[in-house]
Amino acid sequence: MTENIKHIVALGVILLIAFGFYYLSQNDSIFKGHQQRSDEIAAETSRLKNEVIAPLRKLDNVQLGSDFFSSPEYKALQDISVPLQKPALRRDNPFAPLR
């Protein structure tokens, strides 16, 4: 009796899978949705090429002259940075328990 039940369950699963494949093959909206999303991605990529990549390519033609570094204004610049001080309170291991 249990062998017959196993066969019936296996047949039911196979029929369910076959019905699923048939349903998916007849349903065009699943594939149309992906195509529509693909078209949206292509349009967005084209827009980004025009807005971002094209202006960046113009930067390839920019030539920087080194005359700036030999100018008297650049040579007159001075370093007025202040070195950072070590923090007053510091622990070797911040996760160690307090003593």
mmCIF file as gemmi writes it, N, C-alpha and C atoms, coordinates in Angstrom:
data_model
loop_
_atom_site.group_PDB
_atom_site.id
_atom_site.type_symbol
_atom_site.label_atom_id
_atom_site.label_alt_id
_atom_site.label_comp_id
_atom_site.label_asym_id
_atom_site.label_entity_id
_atom_site.label_seq_id
_atom_site.pdbx_PDB_ins_code
_atom_site.Cartn_x
_atom_site.Cartn_y
_atom_site.Cartn_z
_atom_site.occupancy
_atom_site.B_iso_or_equiv
_atom_site.pdbx_formal_charge
_atom_site.auth_seq_id
_atom_site.auth_asym_id
_atom_site.pdbx_PDB_model_num
ATOM 1 N N . MET Axp A 1 ? 0.818 -1.203 0 1 0 ? 1 A 1
ATOM 2 C CA . MET Axp A 1 ? 0 0 0 1 0 ? 1 A 1
ATOM 3 C C . MET Axp A 1 ? 0.862 1.268 0 1 0 ? 1 A 1
ATOM 4 N N . THR Axp A 2 ? 1.927 1.244 0.757 1 0 ? 2 A 1
ATOM 5 C CA . THR Axp A 2 ? 2.771 2.434 0.82 1 0 ? 2 A 1
ATOM 6 C C . THR Axp A 2 ? 3.493 2.677 -0.495 1 0 ? 2 A 1
ATOM 7 N N . GLU Axp A 3 ? 3.812 1.619 -1.237 1 0 ? 3 A 1
ATOM 8 C CA . GLU Axp A 3 ? 4.441 1.795 -2.554 1 0 ? 3 A 1
ATOM 9 C C . GLU Axp A 3 ? 3.489 2.508 -3.5 1 0 ? 3 A 1
ATOM 10 N N . ASN Axp A 4 ? 2.212 2.165 -3.436 1 0 ? 4 A 1
ATOM 11 C CA . ASN Axp A 4 ? 1.224 2.832 -4.297 1 0 ? 4 A 1
ATOM 12 C C . ASN Axp A 4 ? 1.103 4.309 -3.947 1 0 ? 4 A 1
ATOM 13 N N . ILE Axp A 5 ? 1.156 4.638 -2.668 1 0 ? 5 A 1
ATOM 14 C CA . ILE Axp A 5 ? 1.059 6.042 -2.238 1 0 ? 5 A 1
ATOM 15 C C . ILE Axp A 5 ? 2.285 6.812 -2.722 1 0 ? 5 A 1
ATOM 16 N N . LYS Axp A 6 ? 3.46 6.19 -2.639 1 0 ? 6 A 1
ATOM 17 C CA . LYS Axp A 6 ? 4.688 6.839 -3.121 1 0 ? 6 A 1
ATOM 18 C C . LYS Axp A 6 ? 4.58 7.119 -4.619 1 0 ? 6 A 1
ATOM 19 N N . HIS Axp A 7 ? 4.048 6.164 -5.37 1 0 ? 7 A 1
ATOM 20 C CA . HIS Axp A 7 ? 3.911 6.344 -6.809 1 0 ? 7 A 1
ATOM 21 C C . HIS Axp A 7 ? 2.901 7.447 -7.133 1 0 ? 7 A 1
ATOM 22 N N . ILE Axp A 8 ? 1.822 7.479 -6.389 1 0 ? 8 A 1
ATOM 23 C CA . ILE Axp A 8 ? 0.802 8.508 -6.622 1 0 ? 8 A 1
ATOM 24 C C . ILE Axp A 8 ? 1.355 9.895 -6.293 1 0 ? 8 A 1
ATOM 25 N N . VAL Axp A 9 ? 2.102 10.002 -5.193 1 0 ? 9 A 1
ATOM 26 C CA . VAL Axp A 9 ? 2.695 11.297 -4.812 1 0 ? 9 A 1
ATOM 27 C C . VAL Axp A 9 ? 3.725 11.717 -5.856 1 0 ? 9 A 1
ATOM 28 N N . ALA Axp A 10 ? 4.564 10.787 -6.308 1 0 ? 10 A 1
ATOM 29 C CA . ALA Axp A 10 ? 5.565 11.11 -7.327 1 0 ? 10 A 1
ATOM 30 C C . ALA Axp A 10 ? 4.892 11.549 -8.621 1 0 ? 10 A 1
ATOM 31 N N . LEU Axp A 11 ? 3.826 10.868 -9.021 1 0 ? 11 A 1
ATOM 32 C CA . LEU Axp A 11 ? 3.094 11.244 -10.22 1 0 ? 11 A 1
ATOM 33 C C . LEU Axp A 11 ? 2.467 12.634 -10.064 1 0 ? 11 A 1
ATOM 34 N N . GLY Axp A 12 ? 1.932 12.911 -8.872 1 0 ? 12 A 1
ATOM 35 C CA . GLY Axp A 12 ? 1.359 14.239 -8.606 1 0 ? 12 A 1
ATOM 36 C C . GLY Axp A 12 ? 2.404 15.336 -8.697 1 0 ? 12 A 1
ATOM 37 N N . VAL Axp A 13 ? 3.596 15.077 -8.152 1 0 ? 13 A 1
ATOM 38 C CA . VAL Axp A 13 ? 4.679 16.074 -8.209 1 0 ? 13 A 1
ATOM 39 C C . VAL Axp A 13 ? 5.102 16.296 -9.656 1 0 ? 13 A 1
ATOM 40 N N . ILE Axp A 14 ? 5.225 15.231 -10.414 1 0 ? 14 A 1
ATOM 41 C CA . ILE Axp A 14 ? 5.616 15.359 -11.824 1 0 ? 14 A 1
ATOM 42 C C . ILE Axp A 14 ? 4.562 16.139 -12.604 1 0 ? 14 A 1
ATOM 43 N N . LEU Axp A 15 ? 3.292 15.854 -12.355 1 0 ? 15 A 1
ATOM 44 C CA . LEU Axp A 15 ? 2.227 16.597 -13.031 1 0 ? 15 A 1
ATOM 45 C C . LEU Axp A 15 ? 2.232 18.067 -12.629 1 0 ? 15 A 1
ATOM 46 N N . LEU Axp A 16 ? 2.505 18.332 -11.361 1 0 ? 16 A 1
ATOM 47 C CA . LEU Axp A 16 ? 2.566 19.721 -10.89 1 0 ? 16 A 1
ATOM 48 C C . LEU Axp A 16 ? 3.711 20.482 -11.562 1 0 ? 16 A 1
ATOM 49 N N . ILE Axp A 17 ? 4.84 19.836 -11.681 1 0 ? 17 A 1
ATOM 50 C CA . ILE Axp A 17 ? 5.991 20.472 -12.344 1 0 ? 17 A 1
ATOM 51 C C . ILE Axp A 17 ? 5.679 20.684 -13.831 1 0 ? 17 A 1
ATOM 52 N N . ALA Axp A 18 ? 5.077 19.696 -14.462 1 0 ? 18 A 1
ATOM 53 C CA . ALA Axp A 18 ? 4.727 19.835 -15.88 1 0 ? 18 A 1
ATOM 54 C C . ALA Axp A 18 ? 3.724 20.96 -16.084 1 0 ? 18 A 1
ATOM 55 N N . PHE Axp A 19 ? 2.738 21.051 -15.2 1 0 ? 19 A 1
ATOM 56 C CA . PHE Axp A 19 ? 1.771 22.14 -15.305 1 0 ? 19 A 1
ATOM 57 C C . PHE Axp A 19 ? 2.453 23.497 -15.105 1 0 ? 19 A 1
ATOM 58 N N . GLY Axp A 20 ? 3.406 23.563 -14.179 1 0 ? 20 A 1
ATOM 59 C CA . GLY Axp A 20 ? 4.139 24.81 -13.961 1 0 ? 20 A 1
ATOM 60 C C . GLY Axp A 20 ? 4.911 25.245 -15.197 1 0 ? 20 A 1
ATOM 61 N N . PHE Axp A 21 ? 5.599 24.298 -15.835 1 0 ? 21 A 1
ATOM 62 C CA . PHE Axp A 21 ? 6.325 24.624 -17.062 1 0 ? 21 A 1
ATOM 63 C C . PHE Axp A 21 ? 5.368 25.07 -18.167 1 0 ? 21 A 1
ATOM 64 N N . TYR Axp A 22 ? 4.258 24.392 -18.284 1 0 ? 22 A 1
ATOM 65 C CA . TYR Axp A 22 ? 3.276 24.767 -19.302 1 0 ? 22 A 1
ATOM 66 C C . TYR Axp A 22 ? 2.738 26.171 -19.044 1 0 ? 22 A 1
ATOM 67 N N . TYR Axp A 23 ? 2.433 26.473 -17.786 1 0 ? 23 A 1
ATOM 68 C CA . TYR Axp A 23 ? 1.904 27.789 -17.442 1 0 ? 23 A 1
ATOM 69 C C . TYR Axp A 23 ? 2.928 28.878 -17.755 1 0 ? 23 A 1
ATOM 70 N N . LEU Axp A 24 ? 4.177 28.642 -17.392 1 0 ? 24 A 1
ATOM 71 C CA . LEU Axp A 24 ? 5.217 29.643 -17.648 1 0 ? 24 A 1
ATOM 72 C C . LEU Axp A 24 ? 5.471 29.831 -19.14 1 0 ? 24 A 1
ATOM 73 N N . SER Axp A 25 ? 5.365 28.751 -19.901 1 0 ? 25 A 1
ATOM 74 C CA . SER Axp A 25 ? 5.601 28.885 -21.34 1 0 ? 25 A 1
ATOM 75 C C . SER Axp A 25 ? 4.46 29.635 -22.034 1 0 ? 25 A 1
ATOM 76 N N . GLN Axp A 26 ? 3.248 29.577 -21.487 1 0 ? 26 A 1
ATOM 77 C CA . GLN Axp A 26 ? 2.111 30.261 -22.082 1 0 ? 26 A 1
ATOM 78 C C . GLN Axp A 26 ? 1.974 31.705 -21.593 1 0 ? 26 A 1
ATOM 79 N N . ASN Axp A 27 ? 2.632 32.057 -20.505 1 0 ? 27 A 1
ATOM 80 C CA . ASN Axp A 27 ? 2.491 33.376 -19.9 1 0 ? 27 A 1
ATOM 81 C C . ASN Axp A 27 ? 3.581 34.296 -20.441 1 0 ? 27 A 1
ATOM 82 N N . ASP Axp A 28 ? 3.218 35.234 -21.31 1 0 ? 28 A 1
ATOM 83 C CA . ASP Axp A 28 ? 4.191 36.144 -21.92 1 0 ? 28 A 1
ATOM 84 C C . ASP Axp A 28 ? 4.532 37.325 -21.023 1 0 ? 28 A 1
ATOM 85 N N . SER Axp A 29 ? 3.721 37.627 -20.055 1 0 ? 29 A 1
ATOM 86 C CA . SER Axp A 29 ? 3.971 38.819 -19.23 1 0 ? 29 A 1
ATOM 87 C C . SER Axp A 29 ? 5.238 38.675 -18.405 1 0 ? 29 A 1
ATOM 88 N N . ILE Axp A 30 ? 5.615 37.46 -18.073 1 0 ? 30 A 1
ATOM 89 C CA . ILE Axp A 30 ? 6.848 37.26 -17.299 1 0 ? 30 A 1
ATOM 90 C C . ILE Axp A 30 ? 8.041 37.727 -18.117 1 0 ? 30 A 1
ATOM 91 N N . PHE Axp A 31 ? 8.081 37.328 -19.383 1 0 ? 31 A 1
ATOM 92 C CA . PHE Axp A 31 ? 9.215 37.682 -20.216 1 0 ? 31 A 1
ATOM 93 C C . PHE Axp A 31 ? 9.145 39.127 -20.69 1 0 ? 31 A 1
ATOM 94 N N . LYS Axp A 32 ? 7.946 39.667 -20.868 1 0 ? 32 A 1
ATOM 95 C CA . LYS Axp A 32 ? 7.807 41.065 -21.275 1 0 ? 32 A 1
ATOM 96 C C . LYS Axp A 32 ? 8.275 41.998 -20.172 1 0 ? 32 A 1
ATOM 97 N N . GLY Axp A 33 ? 8.06 41.62 -18.927 1 0 ? 33 A 1
ATOM 98 C CA . GLY Axp A 33 ? 8.516 42.451 -17.814 1 0 ? 33 A 1
ATOM 99 C C . GLY Axp A 33 ? 10.031 42.573 -17.795 1 0 ? 33 A 1
ATOM 100 N N . HIS Axp A 34 ? 10.712 41.477 -18.076 1 0 ? 34 A 1
ATOM 101 C CA . HIS Axp A 34 ? 12.175 41.516 -18.116 1 0 ? 34 A 1
ATOM 102 C C . HIS Axp A 34 ? 12.657 42.346 -19.3 1 0 ? 34 A 1
ATOM 103 N N . GLN Axp A 35 ? 11.978 42.23 -20.416 1 0 ? 35 A 1
ATOM 104 C CA . GLN Axp A 35 ? 12.366 43.01 -21.584 1 0 ? 35 A 1
ATOM 105 C C . GLN Axp A 35 ? 12.156 44.501 -21.33 1 0 ? 35 A 1
ATOM 106 N N . GLN Axp A 36 ? 11.061 44.842 -20.674 1 0 ? 36 A 1
ATOM 107 C CA . GLN Axp A 36 ? 10.8 46.245 -20.358 1 0 ? 36 A 1
ATOM 108 C C . GLN Axp A 36 ? 11.871 46.781 -19.41 1 0 ? 36 A 1
ATOM 109 N N . ARG Axp A 37 ? 12.252 45.998 -18.409 1 0 ? 37 A 1
ATOM 110 C CA . ARG Axp A 37 ? 13.298 46.427 -17.471 1 0 ? 37 A 1
ATOM 111 C C . ARG Axp A 37 ? 14.633 46.555 -18.192 1 0 ? 37 A 1
ATOM 112 N N . SER Axp A 38 ? 14.889 45.662 -19.13 1 0 ? 38 A 1
ATOM 113 C CA . SER Axp A 38 ? 16.126 45.737 -19.905 1 0 ? 38 A 1
ATOM 114 C C . SER Axp A 38 ? 16.154 47.009 -20.738 1 0 ? 38 A 1
ATOM 115 N N . ASP Axp A 39 ? 15.034 47.397 -21.315 1 0 ? 39 A 1
ATOM 116 C CA . ASP Axp A 39 ? 14.96 48.636 -22.089 1 0 ? 39 A 1
ATOM 117 C C . ASP Axp A 39 ? 15.178 49.851 -21.201 1 0 ? 39 A 1
ATOM 118 N N . GLU Axp A 40 ? 14.639 49.809 -19.975 1 0 ? 40 A 1
ATOM 119 C CA . GLU Axp A 40 ? 14.84 50.922 -19.038 1 0 ? 40 A 1
ATOM 120 C C . GLU Axp A 40 ? 16.309 51.051 -18.663 1 0 ? 40 A 1
ATOM 121 N N . ILE Axp A 41 ? 16.973 49.933 -18.451 1 0 ? 41 A 1
ATOM 122 C CA . ILE Axp A 41 ? 18.397 49.962 -18.1 1 0 ? 41 A 1
ATOM 123 C C . ILE Axp A 41 ? 19.212 50.508 -19.259 1 0 ? 41 A 1
ATOM 124 N N . ALA Axp A 42 ? 18.878 50.119 -20.487 1 0 ? 42 A 1
ATOM 125 C CA . ALA Axp A 42 ? 19.592 50.625 -21.661 1 0 ? 42 A 1
ATOM 126 C C . ALA Axp A 42 ? 19.4 52.134 -21.806 1 0 ? 42 A 1
ATOM 127 N N . ALA Axp A 43 ? 18.189 52.621 -21.559 1 0 ? 43 A 1
ATOM 128 C CA . ALA Axp A 43 ? 17.934 54.057 -21.649 1 0 ? 43 A 1
ATOM 129 C C . ALA Axp A 43 ? 18.7 54.815 -20.574 1 0 ? 43 A 1
ATOM 130 N N . GLU Axp A 44 ? 18.731 54.269 -19.374 1 0 ? 44 A 1
ATOM 131 C CA . GLU Axp A 44 ? 19.465 54.925 -18.272 1 0 ? 44 A 1
ATOM 132 C C . GLU Axp A 44 ? 20.968 54.933 -18.552 1 0 ? 44 A 1
ATOM 133 N N . THR Axp A 45 ? 21.479 53.86 -19.127 1 0 ? 45 A 1
ATOM 134 C CA . THR Axp A 45 ? 22.898 53.793 -19.475 1 0 ? 45 A 1
ATOM 135 C C . THR Axp A 45 ? 23.232 54.836 -20.528 1 0 ? 45 A 1
ATOM 136 N N . SER Axp A 46 ? 22.372 54.985 -21.504 1 0 ? 46 A 1
ATOM 137 C CA . SER Axp A 46 ? 22.596 55.986 -22.544 1 0 ? 46 A 1
ATOM 138 C C . SER Axp A 46 ? 22.571 57.393 -21.953 1 0 ? 46 A 1
ATOM 139 N N . ARG Axp A 47 ? 21.644 57.64 -21.036 1 0 ? 47 A 1
ATOM 140 C CA . ARG Axp A 47 ? 21.568 58.963 -20.399 1 0 ? 47 A 1
ATOM 141 C C . ARG Axp A 47 ? 22.836 59.241 -19.589 1 0 ? 47 A 1
ATOM 142 N N . LEU Axp A 48 ? 23.323 58.243 -18.871 1 0 ? 48 A 1
ATOM 143 C CA . LEU Axp A 48 ? 24.534 58.44 -18.073 1 0 ? 48 A 1
ATOM 144 C C . LEU Axp A 48 ? 25.752 58.673 -18.957 1 0 ? 48 A 1
ATOM 145 N N . LYS Axp A 49 ? 25.792 58.014 -20.11 1 0 ? 49 A 1
ATOM 146 C CA . LYS Axp A 49 ? 26.907 58.252 -21.024 1 0 ? 49 A 1
ATOM 147 C C . LYS Axp A 49 ? 26.929 59.707 -21.462 1 0 ? 49 A 1
ATOM 148 N N . ASN Axp A 50 ? 25.747 60.258 -21.736 1 0 ? 50 A 1
ATOM 149 C CA . ASN Axp A 50 ? 25.679 61.646 -22.19 1 0 ? 50 A 1
ATOM 150 C C . ASN Axp A 50 ? 25.98 62.626 -21.069 1 0 ? 50 A 1
ATOM 151 N N . GLU Axp A 51 ? 25.54 62.327 -19.856 1 0 ? 51 A 1
ATOM 152 C CA . GLU Axp A 51 ? 25.695 63.283 -18.759 1 0 ? 51 A 1
ATOM 153 C C . GLU Axp A 51 ? 27.024 63.175 -18.027 1 0 ? 51 A 1
ATOM 154 N N . VAL Axp A 52 ? 27.572 61.982 -17.932 1 0 ? 52 A 1
ATOM 155 C CA . VAL Axp A 52 ? 28.756 61.796 -17.098 1 0 ? 52 A 1
ATOM 156 C C . VAL Axp A 52 ? 29.995 61.476 -17.919 1 0 ? 52 A 1
ATOM 157 N N . ILE Axp A 53 ? 29.916 60.482 -18.748 1 0 ? 53 A 1
ATOM 158 C CA . ILE Axp A 53 ? 31.115 59.991 -19.421 1 0 ? 53 A 1
ATOM 159 C C . ILE Axp A 53 ? 31.601 60.961 -20.487 1 0 ? 53 A 1
ATOM 160 N N . ALA Axp A 54 ? 30.693 61.573 -21.226 1 0 ? 54 A 1
ATOM 161 C CA . ALA Axp A 54 ? 31.112 62.513 -22.277 1 0 ? 54 A 1
ATOM 162 C C . ALA Axp A 54 ? 31.877 63.707 -21.693 1 0 ? 54 A 1
ATOM 163 N N . PRO Axp A 55 ? 31.398 64.362 -20.624 1 0 ? 55 A 1
ATOM 164 C CA . PRO Axp A 55 ? 32.202 65.451 -20.052 1 0 ? 55 A 1
ATOM 165 C C . PRO Axp A 55 ? 33.538 64.976 -19.481 1 0 ? 55 A 1
ATOM 166 N N . LEU Axp A 56 ? 33.582 63.757 -18.945 1 0 ? 56 A 1
ATOM 167 C CA . LEU Axp A 56 ? 34.851 63.253 -18.415 1 0 ? 56 A 1
ATOM 168 C C . LEU Axp A 56 ? 35.868 63.016 -19.523 1 0 ? 56 A 1
ATOM 169 N N . ARG Axp A 57 ? 35.383 62.642 -20.676 1 0 ? 57 A 1
ATOM 170 C CA . ARG Axp A 57 ? 36.303 62.429 -21.801 1 0 ? 57 A 1
ATOM 171 C C . ARG Axp A 57 ? 36.932 63.744 -22.261 1 0 ? 57 A 1
ATOM 172 N N . LYS Axp A 58 ? 36.247 64.84 -22.054 1 0 ? 58 A 1
ATOM 173 C CA . LYS Axp A 58 ? 36.812 66.143 -22.412 1 0 ? 58 A 1
ATOM 174 C C . LYS Axp A 58 ? 38.016 66.467 -21.533 1 0 ? 58 A 1
ATOM 175 N N . LEU Axp A 59 ? 38.063 65.898 -20.337 1 0 ? 59 A 1
ATOM 176 C CA . LEU Axp A 59 ? 39.194 66.146 -19.451 1 0 ? 59 A 1
ATOM 177 C C . LEU Axp A 59 ? 40.48 65.498 -19.948 1 0 ? 59 A 1
ATOM 178 N N . ASP Axp A 60 ? 40.376 64.534 -20.846 1 0 ? 60 A 1
ATOM 179 C CA . ASP Axp A 60 ? 41.577 63.903 -21.395 1 0 ? 60 A 1
ATOM 180 C C . ASP Axp A 60 ? 42.429 64.903 -22.167 1 0 ? 60 A 1
ATOM 181 N N . ASN Axp A 61 ? 41.818 65.927 -22.71 1 0 ? 61 A 1
ATOM 182 C CA . ASN Axp A 61 ? 42.536 66.909 -23.521 1 0 ? 61 A 1
ATOM 183 C C . ASN Axp A 61 ? 43.118 68.047 -22.696 1 0 ? 61 A 1
ATOM 184 N N . VAL Axp A 62 ? 42.879 68.063 -21.394 1 0 ? 62 A 1
ATOM 185 C CA . VAL Axp A 62 ? 43.379 69.145 -20.55 1 0 ? 62 A 1
ATOM 186 C C . VAL Axp A 62 ? 44.888 68.994 -20.353 1 0 ? 62 A 1
ATOM 187 N N . GLN Axp A 63 ? 45.599 70.065 -20.573 1 0 ? 63 A 1
ATOM 188 C CA . GLN Axp A 63 ? 47.054 70.085 -20.395 1 0 ? 63 A 1
ATOM 189 C C . GLN Axp A 63 ? 47.394 71.02 -19.244 1 0 ? 63 A 1
ATOM 190 N N . LEU Axp A 64 ? 48.116 70.513 -18.267 1 0 ? 64 A 1
ATOM 191 C CA . LEU Axp A 64 ? 48.537 71.337 -17.134 1 0 ? 64 A 1
ATOM 192 C C . LEU Axp A 64 ? 49.969 71.793 -17.362 1 0 ? 64 A 1
ATOM 193 N N . GLY Axp A 65 ? 50.178 73.088 -17.222 1 0 ? 65 A 1
ATOM 194 C CA . GLY Axp A 65 ? 51.519 73.628 -17.364 1 0 ? 65 A 1
ATOM 195 C C . GLY Axp A 65 ? 52.227 73.645 -16.021 1 0 ? 65 A 1
ATOM 196 N N . SER Axp A 66 ? 53.514 73.431 -16.041 1 0 ? 66 A 1
ATOM 197 C CA . SER Axp A 66 ? 54.291 73.451 -14.791 1 0 ? 66 A 1
ATOM 198 C C . SER Axp A 66 ? 54.803 74.858 -14.469 1 0 ? 66 A 1
ATOM 199 N N . ASP Axp A 67 ? 54.371 75.86 -15.232 1 0 ? 67 A 1
ATOM 200 C CA . ASP Axp A 67 ? 54.788 77.24 -14.975 1 0 ? 67 A 1
ATOM 201 C C . ASP Axp A 67 ? 54.281 77.707 -13.614 1 0 ? 67 A 1
ATOM 202 N N . PHE Axp A 68 ? 53.176 77.169 -13.17 1 0 ? 68 A 1
ATOM 203 C CA . PHE Axp A 68 ? 52.594 77.571 -11.903 1 0 ? 68 A 1
ATOM 204 C C . PHE Axp A 68 ? 53.565 77.327 -10.745 1 0 ? 68 A 1
ATOM 205 N N . PHE Axp A 69 ? 54.285 76.212 -10.784 1 0 ? 69 A 1
ATOM 206 C CA . PHE Axp A 69 ? 55.176 75.865 -9.671 1 0 ? 69 A 1
ATOM 207 C C . PHE Axp A 69 ? 56.444 76.719 -9.65 1 0 ? 69 A 1
ATOM 208 N N . SER Axp A 70 ? 56.754 77.36 -10.724 1 0 ? 70 A 1
ATOM 209 C CA . SER Axp A 70 ? 57.936 78.233 -10.733 1 0 ? 70 A 1
ATOM 210 C C . SER Axp A 70 ? 57.564 79.704 -10.537 1 0 ? 70 A 1
ATOM 211 N N . SER Axp A 71 ? 56.293 79.997 -10.336 1 0 ? 71 A 1
ATOM 212 C CA . SER Axp A 71 ? 55.871 81.387 -10.151 1 0 ? 71 A 1
ATOM 213 C C . SER Axp A 71 ? 56.246 81.882 -8.755 1 0 ? 71 A 1
ATOM 214 N N . PRO Axp A 72 ? 56.477 83.18 -8.601 1 0 ? 72 A 1
ATOM 215 C CA . PRO Axp A 72 ? 56.839 83.738 -7.286 1 0 ? 72 A 1
ATOM 216 C C . PRO Axp A 72 ? 55.712 83.581 -6.255 1 0 ? 72 A 1
ATOM 217 N N . GLU Axp A 73 ? 54.472 83.581 -6.701 1 0 ? 73 A 1
ATOM 218 C CA . GLU Axp A 73 ? 53.359 83.412 -5.776 1 0 ? 73 A 1
ATOM 219 C C . GLU Axp A 73 ? 53.384 82.027 -5.128 1 0 ? 73 A 1
ATOM 220 N N . TYR Axp A 74 ? 53.679 81.01 -5.936 1 0 ? 74 A 1
ATOM 221 C CA . TYR Axp A 74 ? 53.727 79.655 -5.385 1 0 ? 74 A 1
ATOM 222 C C . TYR Axp A 74 ? 54.911 79.494 -4.439 1 0 ? 74 A 1
ATOM 223 N N . LYS Axp A 75 ? 56.032 80.074 -4.816 1 0 ? 75 A 1
ATOM 224 C CA . LYS Axp A 75 ? 57.225 79.966 -3.972 1 0 ? 75 A 1
ATOM 225 C C . LYS Axp A 75 ? 57.066 80.74 -2.676 1 0 ? 75 A 1
ATOM 226 N N . ALA Axp A 76 ? 56.17 81.735 -2.651 1 0 ? 76 A 1
ATOM 227 C CA . ALA Axp A 76 ? 55.959 82.535 -1.445 1 0 ? 76 A 1
ATOM 228 C C . ALA Axp A 76 ? 55.047 81.826 -0.44 1 0 ? 76 A 1
ATOM 229 N N . LEU Axp A 77 ? 54.402 80.761 -0.825 1 0 ? 77 A 1
ATOM 230 C CA . LEU Axp A 77 ? 53.539 80.038 0.109 1 0 ? 77 A 1
ATOM 231 C C . LEU Axp A 77 ? 54.357 79.413 1.229 1 0 ? 77 A 1
ATOM 232 N N . GLN Axp A 78 ? 53.799 79.449 2.434 1 0 ? 78 A 1
ATOM 233 C CA . GLN Axp A 78 ? 54.486 78.891 3.593 1 0 ? 78 A 1
ATOM 234 C C . GLN Axp A 78 ? 53.608 77.829 4.257 1 0 ? 78 A 1
ATOM 235 N N . ASP Axp A 79 ? 54.268 76.873 4.875 1 0 ? 79 A 1
ATOM 236 C CA . ASP Axp A 79 ? 53.561 75.818 5.584 1 0 ? 79 A 1
ATOM 237 C C . ASP Axp A 79 ? 53.278 76.31 7 1 0 ? 79 A 1
ATOM 238 N N . ILE Axp A 80 ? 51.995 76.497 7.321 1 0 ? 80 A 1
ATOM 239 C CA . ILE Axp A 80 ? 51.626 76.962 8.663 1 0 ? 80 A 1
ATOM 240 C C . ILE Axp A 80 ? 50.814 75.899 9.403 1 0 ? 80 A 1
ATOM 241 N N . SER Axp A 81 ? 50.992 74.65 9.006 1 0 ? 81 A 1
ATOM 242 C CA . SER Axp A 81 ? 50.233 73.584 9.656 1 0 ? 81 A 1
ATOM 243 C C . SER Axp A 81 ? 50.745 73.348 11.075 1 0 ? 81 A 1
ATOM 244 N N . VAL Axp A 82 ? 49.851 72.923 11.931 1 0 ? 82 A 1
ATOM 245 C CA . VAL Axp A 82 ? 50.176 72.65 13.321 1 0 ? 82 A 1
ATOM 246 C C . VAL Axp A 82 ? 50.186 71.138 13.526 1 0 ? 82 A 1
ATOM 247 N N . PRO Axp A 83 ? 51.257 70.604 14.098 1 0 ? 83 A 1
ATOM 248 C CA . PRO Axp A 83 ? 51.271 69.156 14.302 1 0 ? 83 A 1
ATOM 249 C C . PRO Axp A 83 ? 50.209 68.738 15.319 1 0 ? 83 A 1
ATOM 250 N N . LEU Axp A 84 ? 49.616 67.594 15.102 1 0 ? 84 A 1
ATOM 251 C CA . LEU Axp A 84 ? 48.589 67.091 16.008 1 0 ? 84 A 1
ATOM 252 C C . LEU Axp A 84 ? 49.226 66.594 17.296 1 0 ? 84 A 1
ATOM 253 N N . GLN Axp A 85 ? 48.569 66.886 18.398 1 0 ? 85 A 1
ATOM 254 C CA . GLN Axp A 85 ? 49.047 66.432 19.703 1 0 ? 85 A 1
ATOM 255 C C . GLN Axp A 85 ? 48.444 65.067 19.999 1 0 ? 85 A 1
ATOM 256 N N . LYS Axp A 86 ? 49.154 64.265 20.782 1 0 ? 86 A 1
ATOM 257 C CA . LYS Axp A 86 ? 48.614 62.983 21.199 1 0 ? 86 A 1
ATOM 258 C C . LYS Axp A 86 ? 47.476 63.239 22.172 1 0 ? 86 A 1
ATOM 259 N N . PRO Axp A 87 ? 46.442 62.4 22.153 1 0 ? 87 A 1
ATOM 260 C CA . PRO Axp A 87 ? 45.349 62.61 23.101 1 0 ? 87 A 1
ATOM 261 C C . PRO Axp A 87 ? 45.835 62.432 24.534 1 0 ? 87 A 1
ATOM 262 N N . ALA Axp A 88 ? 45.265 63.214 25.43 1 0 ? 88 A 1
ATOM 263 C CA . ALA Axp A 88 ? 45.695 63.181 26.832 1 0 ? 88 A 1
ATOM 264 C C . ALA Axp A 88 ? 45.364 61.84 27.482 1 0 ? 88 A 1
ATOM 265 N N . LEU Axp A 89 ? 44.212 61.292 27.196 1 0 ? 89 A 1
ATOM 266 C CA . LEU Axp A 89 ? 43.782 60.046 27.801 1 0 ? 89 A 1
ATOM 267 C C . LEU Axp A 89 ? 43.773 58.972 26.731 1 0 ? 89 A 1
ATOM 268 N N . ARG Axp A 90 ? 44.544 57.93 26.979 1 0 ? 90 A 1
ATOM 269 C CA . ARG Axp A 90 ? 44.654 56.885 25.97 1 0 ? 90 A 1
ATOM 270 C C . ARG Axp A 90 ? 44.818 55.537 26.646 1 0 ? 90 A 1
ATOM 271 N N . ARG Axp A 91 ? 44.184 54.527 26.07 1 0 ? 91 A 1
ATOM 272 C CA . ARG Axp A 91 ? 44.321 53.172 26.585 1 0 ? 91 A 1
ATOM 273 C C . ARG Axp A 91 ? 44.935 52.299 25.5 1 0 ? 91 A 1
ATOM 274 N N . ASP Axp A 92 ? 45.794 51.379 25.91 1 0 ? 92 A 1
ATOM 275 C CA . ASP Axp A 92 ? 46.4 50.478 24.94 1 0 ? 92 A 1
ATOM 276 C C . ASP Axp A 92 ? 45.354 49.584 24.289 1 0 ? 92 A 1
ATOM 277 N N . ASN Axp A 93 ? 44.431 49.067 25.105 1 0 ? 93 A 1
ATOM 278 C CA . ASN Axp A 93 ? 43.369 48.202 24.599 1 0 ? 93 A 1
ATOM 279 C C . ASN Axp A 93 ? 42.046 48.792 25.061 1 0 ? 93 A 1
ATOM 280 N N . PRO Axp A 94 ? 41.286 49.422 24.171 1 0 ? 94 A 1
ATOM 281 C CA . PRO Axp A 94 ? 40.034 50.055 24.605 1 0 ? 94 A 1
ATOM 282 C C . PRO Axp A 94 ? 38.972 49.052 25.035 1 0 ? 94 A 1
ATOM 283 N N . PHE Axp A 95 ? 39.169 47.769 24.737 1 0 ? 95 A 1
ATOM 284 C CA . PHE Axp A 95 ? 38.185 46.76 25.114 1 0 ? 95 A 1
ATOM 285 C C . PHE Axp A 95 ? 38.538 46.057 26.424 1 0 ? 95 A 1
ATOM 286 N N . ALA Axp A 96 ? 39.691 46.349 26.968 1 0 ? 96 A 1
ATOM 287 C CA . ALA Axp A 96 ? 40.084 45.724 28.233 1 0 ? 96 A 1
ATOM 288 C C . ALA Axp A 96 ? 39.269 46.336 29.374 1 0 ? 96 A 1
ATOM 289 N N . PRO Axp A 97 ? 38.998 45.541 30.42 1 0 ? 97 A 1
ATOM 290 C CA . PRO Axp A 97 ? 38.243 46.091 31.552 1 0 ? 97 A 1
ATOM 291 C C . PRO Axp A 97 ? 39.054 47.18 32.268 1 0 ? 97 A 1
ATOM 292 N N . LEU Axp A 98 ? 38.337 48.116 32.88 1 0 ? 98 A 1
ATOM 293 C CA . LEU Axp A 98 ? 39.006 49.198 33.602 1 0 ? 98 A 1
ATOM 294 C C . LEU Axp A 98 ? 39.7 48.644 34.83 1 0 ? 98 A 1
ATOM 295 N N . ARG Axp A 99 ? 40.83 49.23 35.18 1 0 ? 99 A 1
ATOM 296 C CA . ARG Axp A 99 ? 41.584 48.785 36.354 1 0 ? 99 A 1
ATOM 297 C C . ARG Axp A 99 ? 41.281 49.669 37.523 1 0 ? 99 A 1
